[in-house]
């Protein structure tokens, strides 16, 4: 990589050519105030003007987030002219900003408050009319409050980068003083083809985009005396520690369980149990399709964001999707039938809470298909971030908690295969471990199918199973998935089985995970988004390796569930409780 010589505040540095001034300054130990998210992988449009600096060769101040370094460039951050300009930029943003900071869930992670502090921005310097406000809370997933938006465009970029420019549903609406970020025609998210993945929430620097909290619903269930059960998804344990200042990728399973028990849940279970159950159902479904001429390739259905995308954009391919419910929905159905009967609790008195890395699970639980005997399989979904808020609200010192175990009832065992569901390729790998056994009658000696691991948008592999070549593919983010789906539509797909996840990286980078730590917070780690994903993924793979049982079909409690209740995978009863349906949807309603 070519290098250029620059000076920052008179000090010489050698940096890579092609970096922006903002990136180069950060590498050289300088922090230029910014509302950009280059550490999130999104480019800025330079619209907020918070990062203005002086640079030789420029006629005036330049936005350091978009201005590239050049050989011999001298950059001045602290000149009176640049300092005053940055302060004025922030003051102008504050003049059009809702200042209910005490009530804002982003308080403590707000990048606007941070730049206001370090630029010395003064409140109420510019008073007058404010942009008309849109407050959209119609979806079960996302709340949009334009009174807090700074028009940085990060959400617009993330939506397009993850799902494709033709799919990105956010853009700049209206003009001039009335400009806002919104779906087309300033529609609600619920009236647009938003897949509810929550990636836009992850990159919003303020509280303009937030998940719709269900903490109050859980509080009400406790107050009403419900039998409140909680289950936790695998990806939560790989990221929850970040909420409490722990290193990225620190597995905190034991402390998470200890915190949940102190919060008063009757039972604390692991969704990994239901991930194993999903593999038994999904693997059997795949084998049935292969052996009986069913629709191939079969595509996984664990990601509700991906399912939403398919219903909006590929209604003609819905019969390719596995009919399996996602793991936490399966678990809810089992808890309100098999488990409720075992412990003698009326399912109507049971309240199931799912702790999920995915904001779209809030939307998923509202689907009318996901009910059993007239009761919702899952009653409330809290994100990893919401669990962090609950723990802090209760005064629990998370880092000082002991490591405790999940409740040891009849639905607590899980395999390593269940753990890796949280990372892209994990569902595929878990399924291959069981499908290999079903076809050969023996375990795969290596256990891990590393061919399907990695963070590329699309990965493909050919697995030899008893002399038969099985072609599979894995995609994450709808921009990547579209390539595979268009091949299926064109009749050119060579795969038998495809895994698709809505969020780039899978659940470890879900829309409900802790915010990628802003550059202004102390952090000895690399702050590039891919590094976060890799470290969280490593936490799950390490837990898989530590498990005594690493294949779903070897989970003894899963075997007992079938022996005592379900009969066998894909049985009539299993279909009633664990499978669902999908339907094509119009992108825009009237």
C-alpha positions as CSV (number, residue, x, y, z in Angstrom):
1,X,0.0,0.0,0.0
2,X,1.4,3.4,-1.0
3,X,2.3,5.8,1.8
4,X,2.1,9.6,2.0
5,X,3.8,12.0,4.4
6,X,1.6,14.5,6.2
7,X,1.8,16.7,9.3
8,X,-0.9,17.0,11.9
9,X,-0.4,19.9,14.3
10,X,3.1,20.3,13.0
11,X,4.1,16.7,13.7
12,X,5.2,14.5,10.8
13,X,3.5,11.2,10.1
14,X,3.5,8.6,7.4
15,X,0.1,7.1,6.6
16,X,-1.6,5.1,3.9
17,X,-2.7,6.9,0.8
18,X,-6.4,7.0,0.3
19,X,-7.3,7.5,4.0
20,X,-9.5,10.4,4.9
21,X,-8.1,13.1,7.2
22,X,-10.4,11.7,10.0
23,X,-9.1,8.2,9.6
24,X,-5.5,9.3,9.4
25,X,-5.8,11.5,12.4
26,X,-7.2,8.7,14.5
27,X,-4.4,6.4,13.5
28,X,-1.9,9.0,14.5
29,X,-3.5,9.5,18.0
30,X,-5.8,12.5,17.4
31,X,-9.5,12.6,17.9
32,X,-11.3,15.0,15.6
33,X,-14.9,15.6,16.9
34,X,-17.2,13.7,14.5
35,X,-20.6,12.3,14.0
36,X,-19.3,10.0,11.3
37,X,-19.2,6.3,11.8
38,X,-16.2,5.2,9.9
39,X,-15.7,2.7,12.7
40,X,-19.1,1.3,11.8
41,X,-18.2,0.7,8.2
42,X,-20.5,3.4,6.9
43,X,-19.3,6.4,4.9
44,X,-20.4,9.9,5.7
45,X,-21.7,12.6,3.4
46,X,-19.9,15.3,5.3
47,X,-23.3,16.9,6.0
48,X,-23.0,17.7,9.7
49,X,-19.8,19.7,9.4
50,X,-18.7,18.7,12.9
51,X,-15.3,17.5,11.9
52,X,-14.0,20.6,10.1
53,X,-10.2,21.2,10.0
54,X,-7.7,23.3,8.1
55,X,-5.6,21.5,5.4
56,X,-3.1,22.9,3.1
57,X,-4.3,23.0,-0.5
58,X,-7.9,23.6,0.4
59,X,-9.5,27.0,0.0
60,X,-11.4,26.8,3.3
61,X,-12.2,24.5,6.1
62,X,-12.8,20.9,5.0
63,X,-14.9,18.0,6.4
64,X,-12.2,15.6,7.5
65,X,-14.5,12.6,7.2
66,X,-14.5,12.9,3.4
67,X,-11.4,14.8,2.5
68,X,-8.4,12.5,1.6
69,X,-4.9,13.0,2.7
70,X,-2.2,13.9,0.2
71,X,1.5,14.0,0.1
72,X,2.9,17.0,2.0
73,X,-0.5,17.9,3.5
74,X,-0.4,19.9,6.7
75,X,-3.5,19.5,8.9
76,X,-4.5,21.8,11.7
77,X,-7.2,20.7,14.1
78,X,-6.9,23.2,16.9
79,X,-6.7,26.6,15.1
80,X,-9.2,29.2,16.4
81,X,-10.9,29.1,13.0
82,X,-11.5,25.4,13.0
83,X,-12.4,25.2,16.7
84,X,-15.0,27.9,16.4
85,X,-16.5,26.4,13.2
86,X,-16.9,23.0,14.8
87,X,-18.6,24.5,17.8
88,X,-21.0,26.5,15.6
89,X,-21.8,23.3,13.6
90,X,-22.8,21.5,16.8
91,X,-24.8,24.5,18.2
92,X,-26.8,24.6,14.9
93,X,-27.6,20.8,15.3
94,X,-28.6,21.4,18.9
95,X,-30.9,24.2,17.9
96,X,-33.1,21.7,16.0
97,X,-32.8,18.9,18.4
98,X,-35.1,17.5,21.1
99,X,-33.2,17.9,24.4
100,X,-35.2,15.5,26.6
101,X,-31.9,13.7,27.3
102,X,-32.9,12.3,30.7
103,X,-35.7,10.4,29.1
104,X,-33.7,9.3,26.0
105,X,-32.6,5.6,26.0
106,X,-29.5,6.6,24.1
107,X,-28.3,8.7,27.0
108,X,-24.8,7.5,27.8
109,X,-24.2,6.4,24.2
110,X,-25.2,9.6,22.5
111,X,-22.5,10.8,20.1
112,X,-24.1,14.3,19.8
113,X,-23.8,14.9,23.5
114,X,-20.2,13.8,23.3
115,X,-19.3,16.2,20.5
116,X,-21.2,19.0,22.2
117,X,-19.1,18.5,25.3
118,X,-15.7,18.4,23.6
119,X,-16.5,21.3,21.2
120,X,-17.8,23.4,24.1
121,X,-21.1,23.9,22.3
122,X,-23.4,26.3,24.1
123,X,-27.1,25.6,24.5
124,X,-29.8,27.8,23.0
125,X,-27.4,29.8,20.9
126,X,-29.7,29.7,17.9
127,X,-33.4,29.8,18.8
128,X,-36.4,29.8,16.4
129,X,-38.6,27.5,14.4
130,X,-37.8,23.8,14.4
131,X,-38.4,21.2,11.7
132,X,-41.8,19.5,11.9
133,X,-41.6,16.3,13.8
134,X,-42.6,12.7,12.8
135,X,-42.9,10.2,15.7
136,X,-43.4,6.7,14.4
137,X,-44.0,3.9,16.8
138,X,-46.5,1.7,14.9
139,X,-44.2,-1.3,14.5
140,X,-43.4,-3.7,17.4
141,X,-39.7,-3.2,16.6
142,X,-38.5,0.3,15.7
143,X,-39.4,3.8,17.0
144,X,-38.4,6.7,14.8
145,X,-38.3,10.2,16.3
146,X,-37.2,12.9,13.8
147,X,-36.8,15.5,16.5
148,X,-33.6,13.7,17.5
149,X,-32.2,13.2,14.0
150,X,-29.1,15.0,12.8
151,X,-29.4,14.0,9.2
152,X,-26.0,12.3,9.2
153,X,-27.3,9.6,6.8
154,X,-25.6,6.7,8.6
155,X,-28.9,4.7,8.8
156,X,-29.5,5.3,5.1
157,X,-26.0,4.0,4.3
158,X,-26.3,1.0,6.6
159,X,-29.7,-0.1,5.2
160,X,-28.3,0.1,1.6
161,X,-25.0,-1.5,2.4
162,X,-26.6,-4.4,4.2
163,X,-29.5,-5.1,1.9
164,X,-28.7,-3.4,-1.4
165,X,-29.5,0.1,-2.7
166,X,-32.7,-1.2,-4.4
167,X,-33.8,-2.6,-1.1
168,X,-32.8,0.2,1.2
169,X,-36.0,1.7,2.5
170,X,-34.6,4.9,4.1
171,X,-33.7,8.1,2.4
172,X,-33.9,11.9,2.7
173,X,-37.5,13.1,2.3
174,X,-38.7,16.6,1.7
175,X,-36.3,19.5,1.1
176,X,-34.4,22.3,2.8
177,X,-35.5,23.1,6.4
178,X,-38.1,20.3,6.3
179,X,-35.7,17.5,5.4
180,X,-36.1,14.3,7.4
181,X,-34.9,10.7,7.1
182,X,-37.8,8.4,6.5
183,X,-39.2,5.6,4.3
184,X,-40.6,6.9,1.1
185,X,-43.4,9.5,1.5
186,X,-42.6,9.6,5.2
187,X,-44.5,6.4,5.7
188,X,-44.3,4.4,8.9
189,X,-42.0,1.5,8.9
190,X,-45.0,-0.7,9.3
191,X,-46.4,0.6,5.9
192,X,-43.1,0.0,4.0
193,X,-41.1,-3.1,3.1
194,X,-38.8,-2.7,6.0
195,X,-37.5,-6.1,7.2
196,X,-37.2,-4.8,10.8
197,X,-33.6,-6.0,11.1
198,X,-32.6,-3.0,13.3
199,X,-29.3,-2.3,11.6
200,X,-30.3,1.3,11.3
201,X,-30.7,1.5,15.1
202,X,-27.2,0.1,15.6
203,X,-25.6,3.1,13.7
204,X,-27.8,6.0,14.8
205,X,-25.6,8.4,16.7
206,X,-28.6,9.8,18.7
207,X,-32.0,8.4,19.8
208,X,-33.7,9.1,16.5
209,X,-34.0,5.4,15.9
210,X,-34.5,3.0,18.8
211,X,-35.9,-0.4,19.5
212,X,-39.4,-0.4,20.9
213,X,-38.9,-1.4,24.6
214,X,-40.9,-4.2,26.2
215,X,-39.4,-3.8,29.6
216,X,-42.8,-2.4,30.9
217,X,-44.6,-5.5,29.6
218,X,-42.2,-7.8,31.5
219,X,-42.7,-5.6,34.6
220,X,-46.5,-6.0,34.3
221,X,-46.2,-9.8,34.0
222,X,-44.3,-9.9,37.3
223,X,-46.8,-7.6,38.9
224,X,-49.7,-9.7,37.8
225,X,-48.1,-12.8,39.4
226,X,-47.4,-14.6,36.1
227,X,-45.1,-17.6,36.0
228,X,-42.4,-15.7,34.1
229,X,-39.8,-17.8,32.2
230,X,-36.8,-16.3,30.4
231,X,-34.8,-17.9,27.6
232,X,-31.6,-16.4,26.1
233,X,-30.3,-16.7,22.6
234,X,-26.7,-17.9,22.0
235,X,-25.4,-14.5,20.6
236,X,-26.5,-12.6,23.8
237,X,-23.7,-14.2,25.9
238,X,-21.1,-13.2,23.4
239,X,-21.9,-9.5,23.6
240,X,-23.7,-8.7,26.9
241,X,-20.4,-8.0,28.7
242,X,-19.8,-5.0,26.4
243,X,-22.8,-3.3,28.1
244,X,-20.7,-3.3,31.3
245,X,-17.3,-2.3,29.9
246,X,-15.9,-5.8,29.4
247,X,-13.7,-6.7,26.4
248,X,-15.4,-7.5,23.1
249,X,-16.0,-11.2,22.7
250,X,-15.9,-12.0,26.4
251,X,-18.3,-15.0,27.0
252,X,-20.5,-14.1,30.0
253,X,-22.9,-17.0,30.1
254,X,-22.6,-17.7,33.8
255,X,-22.8,-14.0,34.8
256,X,-25.8,-13.5,32.5
257,X,-27.6,-16.5,34.1
258,X,-26.8,-15.1,37.6
259,X,-28.2,-11.7,36.7
260,X,-31.4,-13.2,35.3
261,X,-32.0,-15.2,38.5
262,X,-31.5,-12.1,40.6
263,X,-34.0,-10.2,38.4
264,X,-36.7,-12.7,39.6
265,X,-37.4,-15.0,36.7
266,X,-39.0,-18.3,37.8
267,X,-36.9,-20.2,35.4
268,X,-33.8,-19.3,33.3
269,X,-33.4,-21.5,30.2
270,X,-31.1,-21.4,27.1
271,X,-32.6,-21.1,23.6
272,X,-29.8,-23.4,22.6
273,X,-32.0,-26.3,23.7
274,X,-34.5,-25.2,21.0
275,X,-31.7,-24.7,18.5
276,X,-31.0,-28.4,18.8
277,X,-34.7,-29.0,18.4
278,X,-34.7,-26.9,15.3
279,X,-31.9,-28.9,13.8
280,X,-33.8,-32.2,14.4
281,X,-36.9,-30.7,12.6
282,X,-35.0,-28.8,9.9
283,X,-32.5,-31.6,9.2
284,X,-35.3,-34.2,8.9
285,X,-37.2,-31.8,6.6
286,X,-34.1,-31.4,4.4
287,X,-33.6,-35.2,4.1
288,X,-37.3,-35.7,3.3
289,X,-37.1,-33.2,0.5
290,X,-33.9,-34.8,-0.9
291,X,-35.3,-38.3,-0.7
292,X,-38.8,-37.6,-1.8
293,X,-38.4,-35.0,-4.6
294,X,-39.3,-32.0,-2.4
295,X,-38.6,-28.4,-3.3
296,X,-34.8,-27.7,-3.4
297,X,-32.7,-25.9,-2.4
298,X,-34.2,-25.7,1.0
299,X,-33.5,-22.4,2.8
300,X,-33.3,-21.9,6.6
301,X,-36.0,-19.9,8.3
302,X,-34.5,-18.9,11.7
303,X,-33.9,-15.2,10.8
304,X,-37.2,-13.2,10.9
305,X,-35.6,-10.3,9.0
306,X,-34.8,-12.7,6.1
307,X,-38.3,-14.2,6.2
308,X,-39.8,-10.6,6.0
309,X,-37.5,-9.9,3.0
310,X,-38.6,-13.1,1.3
311,X,-42.3,-12.4,1.8
312,X,-41.9,-8.9,0.3
313,X,-39.6,-9.7,-2.5
314,X,-39.6,-13.4,-3.3
315,X,-43.2,-14.5,-2.7
316,X,-42.8,-17.0,-5.6
317,X,-39.9,-18.8,-3.7
318,X,-41.6,-19.2,-0.3
319,X,-42.0,-22.9,-0.7
320,X,-38.1,-23.2,-0.7
321,X,-38.1,-22.0,2.9
322,X,-38.1,-24.5,5.7
323,X,-41.4,-24.5,7.5
324,X,-39.7,-24.6,10.9
325,X,-40.4,-21.9,13.4
326,X,-37.3,-20.1,14.7
327,X,-35.7,-21.6,17.9
328,X,-37.2,-19.2,20.5
329,X,-40.7,-19.6,19.0
330,X,-40.3,-23.4,19.1
331,X,-39.2,-23.1,22.7
332,X,-42.2,-21.0,23.6
333,X,-44.5,-23.6,22.1
334,X,-42.8,-26.4,24.1
335,X,-42.8,-24.4,27.3
336,X,-46.6,-23.8,27.0
337,X,-47.4,-27.4,26.3
338,X,-44.9,-30.1,27.3
339,X,-43.2,-28.2,30.1
340,X,-46.4,-26.6,31.5
341,X,-48.0,-30.0,31.7
342,X,-44.9,-31.5,33.4
343,X,-44.7,-28.8,36.1
344,X,-48.5,-28.4,36.5
345,X,-48.8,-24.7,35.4
346,X,-51.7,-23.4,33.4
347,X,-50.2,-22.1,30.1
348,X,-52.5,-19.1,30.4
349,X,-50.5,-18.2,33.6
350,X,-47.2,-18.6,31.9
351,X,-45.3,-15.6,30.4
352,X,-42.4,-16.4,28.2
353,X,-39.7,-13.8,27.7
354,X,-37.0,-14.1,25.0
355,X,-33.7,-12.3,25.4
356,X,-32.6,-11.8,21.8
357,X,-29.8,-10.1,19.8
358,X,-32.3,-9.4,17.2
359,X,-34.8,-6.5,17.2
360,X,-36.9,-8.2,14.5
361,X,-37.8,-11.0,17.0
362,X,-40.2,-8.4,18.5
363,X,-42.0,-8.3,15.2
364,X,-41.8,-12.0,14.7
365,X,-43.5,-12.8,18.0
366,X,-46.6,-10.9,16.8
367,X,-47.2,-13.1,13.8
368,X,-50.6,-14.7,14.1
369,X,-49.1,-18.0,12.8
370,X,-46.9,-18.3,15.9
371,X,-49.5,-19.3,18.4
372,X,-50.3,-22.6,20.2
373,X,-53.8,-23.3,21.4
374,X,-54.7,-19.7,21.1
375,X,-51.7,-18.4,23.1
376,X,-48.7,-16.6,21.7
377,X,-45.7,-18.8,21.8
378,X,-43.6,-15.9,23.1
379,X,-45.0,-13.0,25.1
380,X,-42.2,-10.5,25.2
381,X,-38.8,-10.0,23.5
382,X,-36.0,-8.0,25.1
383,X,-32.8,-7.1,23.2
384,X,-29.4,-7.5,24.7
385,X,-29.4,-3.8,25.2
386,X,-32.7,-3.9,27.1
387,X,-31.3,-6.7,29.3
388,X,-28.4,-4.4,30.1
389,X,-30.8,-1.7,31.2
390,X,-32.7,-4.1,33.4
391,X,-29.5,-5.2,35.1
392,X,-28.4,-1.7,35.7
393,X,-31.8,-0.6,36.9
394,X,-31.7,-3.4,39.5
395,X,-28.4,-2.2,40.9
396,X,-26.6,-5.4,40.0
397,X,-22.8,-5.2,39.6
398,X,-22.5,-7.4,36.6
399,X,-18.7,-7.9,36.6
400,X,-18.8,-9.1,40.2
401,X,-21.4,-11.7,39.7
402,X,-20.5,-15.4,40.2
403,X,-20.9,-17.7,37.3
404,X,-24.2,-19.7,37.7
405,X,-25.9,-22.4,35.7
406,X,-29.1,-22.5,33.8
407,X,-32.0,-24.1,35.6
408,X,-31.6,-27.9,35.4
409,X,-35.1,-28.9,34.4
410,X,-36.2,-31.2,31.5
411,X,-35.5,-28.6,28.8
412,X,-32.1,-27.2,29.7
413,X,-29.5,-29.4,27.9
414,X,-27.9,-28.1,24.7
415,X,-25.1,-29.1,22.4
416,X,-22.3,-27.1,20.8
417,X,-24.3,-27.1,17.6
418,X,-27.0,-25.1,19.3
419,X,-24.4,-22.5,20.5
420,X,-23.1,-21.6,17.0
421,X,-26.6,-20.7,15.7
422,X,-25.6,-17.1,16.7
423,X,-23.0,-16.6,13.9
424,X,-23.5,-16.7,10.2
425,X,-22.9,-20.2,8.9
426,X,-23.8,-21.7,12.3
427,X,-27.2,-23.1,11.4
428,X,-25.7,-24.7,8.3
429,X,-22.9,-26.2,10.3
430,X,-25.2,-27.5,13.0
431,X,-27.5,-29.0,10.4
432,X,-24.6,-30.7,8.5
433,X,-23.4,-32.4,11.7
434,X,-26.8,-34.1,12.1
435,X,-27.5,-34.7,8.4
436,X,-24.1,-36.3,8.1
437,X,-25.0,-38.7,10.9
438,X,-28.4,-39.4,9.5
439,X,-27.0,-40.3,6.1
440,X,-23.9,-42.3,7.2
441,X,-24.9,-43.7,10.6
442,X,-21.7,-42.3,12.1
443,X,-20.4,-39.0,13.4
444,X,-18.3,-36.7,11.3
445,X,-14.8,-37.2,12.8
446,X,-13.8,-33.5,12.6
447,X,-17.2,-32.4,14.1
448,X,-16.7,-28.8,12.8
449,X,-17.6,-28.0,9.2
450,X,-15.2,-25.1,8.9
451,X,-15.9,-24.7,5.2
452,X,-19.1,-22.8,6.0
453,X,-17.5,-20.4,8.5
454,X,-16.4,-16.8,7.6
455,X,-17.8,-13.3,7.2
456,X,-18.0,-13.1,3.4
457,X,-21.4,-12.1,2.1
458,X,-21.8,-15.4,0.3
459,X,-19.9,-18.6,1.0
460,X,-20.3,-21.9,-0.7
461,X,-19.0,-25.4,0.0
462,X,-19.3,-28.9,-1.3
463,X,-19.4,-31.5,1.4
464,X,-18.7,-35.2,0.7
465,X,-21.1,-37.3,2.6
466,X,-20.6,-41.0,2.0
467,X,-19.5,-40.5,-1.5
468,X,-22.3,-38.0,-2.3
469,X,-21.4,-34.4,-3.0
470,X,-23.7,-32.0,-1.2
471,X,-23.5,-28.4,-2.3
472,X,-24.5,-25.7,0.2
473,X,-24.3,-22.0,0.5
474,X,-24.4,-19.4,3.3
475,X,-25.4,-15.7,2.9
476,X,-25.8,-12.9,5.4
477,X,-27.3,-9.5,4.6
478,X,-30.0,-9.3,1.9
479,X,-27.6,-7.8,-0.7
480,X,-25.7,-11.0,-0.6
481,X,-28.8,-13.2,-0.3
482,X,-30.3,-11.7,-3.5
483,X,-27.5,-13.3,-5.6
484,X,-28.5,-16.8,-4.5
485,X,-32.3,-16.1,-4.7
486,X,-32.1,-14.7,-8.2
487,X,-30.3,-17.9,-9.3
488,X,-33.0,-20.0,-7.8
489,X,-35.6,-17.9,-9.6
490,X,-33.7,-18.3,-12.8
491,X,-33.5,-22.1,-12.3
492,X,-29.7,-22.0,-12.1
493,X,-29.1,-22.8,-8.4
494,X,-26.8,-25.8,-7.8
495,X,-27.3,-26.0,-4.0
496,X,-29.3,-28.4,-1.9
497,X,-29.3,-26.3,1.2
498,X,-28.9,-22.6,1.8
499,X,-28.6,-20.6,5.1
500,X,-29.6,-17.0,5.0
501,X,-29.3,-14.5,7.9
502,X,-30.8,-11.0,7.8
503,X,-28.0,-9.2,9.5
504,X,-24.4,-9.0,8.3
505,X,-22.4,-11.5,10.4
506,X,-25.6,-13.1,11.7
507,X,-27.1,-12.8,15.1
508,X,-23.9,-11.7,16.8
509,X,-24.4,-8.4,14.8
510,X,-28.1,-8.3,15.3
511,X,-30.1,-5.1,15.6
512,X,-30.5,-5.6,19.4
513,X,-26.8,-6.1,20.3
514,X,-24.7,-3.5,22.2
515,X,-23.8,-0.5,20.2
516,X,-20.4,-0.8,18.5
517,X,-18.4,1.1,21.0
518,X,-18.1,4.7,19.8
519,X,-14.6,6.0,19.1
520,X,-14.9,8.4,22.1
521,X,-15.1,5.6,24.7
522,X,-11.9,4.0,26.1
523,X,-11.2,0.9,24.0
524,X,-7.9,-1.0,23.6
525,X,-9.5,-3.1,20.9
526,X,-9.7,-2.5,17.2
527,X,-13.0,-0.7,16.6
528,X,-13.7,-1.9,13.0
529,X,-17.1,-3.6,12.8
530,X,-15.7,-6.8,11.3
531,X,-13.4,-7.1,14.3
532,X,-16.3,-6.9,16.6
533,X,-18.1,-9.6,14.7
534,X,-15.1,-11.8,14.7
535,X,-14.5,-11.5,18.4
536,X,-18.1,-12.2,19.2
537,X,-18.1,-15.2,16.9
538,X,-15.0,-16.6,18.5
539,X,-16.8,-16.6,21.9
540,X,-19.5,-18.8,20.4
541,X,-17.1,-21.2,18.7
542,X,-15.0,-21.5,21.9
543,X,-18.2,-22.5,23.8
544,X,-19.0,-25.1,21.1
545,X,-15.6,-26.6,21.6
546,X,-16.0,-26.8,25.3
547,X,-19.2,-28.7,25.1
548,X,-19.2,-32.5,25.8
549,X,-22.0,-32.9,23.3
550,X,-21.6,-31.1,20.0
551,X,-24.3,-32.6,17.8
552,X,-28.0,-31.8,18.2
553,X,-29.1,-35.4,17.7
554,X,-27.0,-36.4,20.8
555,X,-28.8,-34.1,23.2
556,X,-30.5,-36.5,25.7
557,X,-33.3,-34.1,26.6
558,X,-34.1,-33.7,22.9
559,X,-34.3,-37.4,22.6
560,X,-36.6,-37.6,25.7
561,X,-38.8,-34.8,24.3
562,X,-39.5,-36.9,21.2
563,X,-39.9,-40.2,23.1
564,X,-42.3,-38.7,25.6
565,X,-44.2,-36.1,23.6
566,X,-43.5,-35.4,19.9
567,X,-43.0,-38.9,18.7
568,X,-40.4,-38.3,16.0
569,X,-39.0,-35.3,14.0
570,X,-41.6,-34.0,11.5
571,X,-44.4,-35.9,13.1
572,X,-47.9,-34.6,13.0
573,X,-47.6,-33.2,16.5
574,X,-44.2,-31.7,15.7
575,X,-45.8,-29.9,12.7
576,X,-48.6,-28.6,14.9
577,X,-46.3,-27.1,17.4
578,X,-43.0,-26.4,15.7
579,X,-43.8,-25.5,12.1
580,X,-45.4,-22.5,10.5
581,X,-46.4,-20.9,7.2
582,X,-45.5,-17.8,5.1
583,X,-47.3,-15.6,2.7
584,X,-46.3,-13.1,0.0
585,X,-46.9,-9.5,0.9
586,X,-47.2,-6.2,-1.0
587,X,-44.3,-3.9,-0.5
588,X,-46.5,-0.8,0.1
589,X,-50.1,-0.8,1.3
590,X,-52.6,2.0,0.8
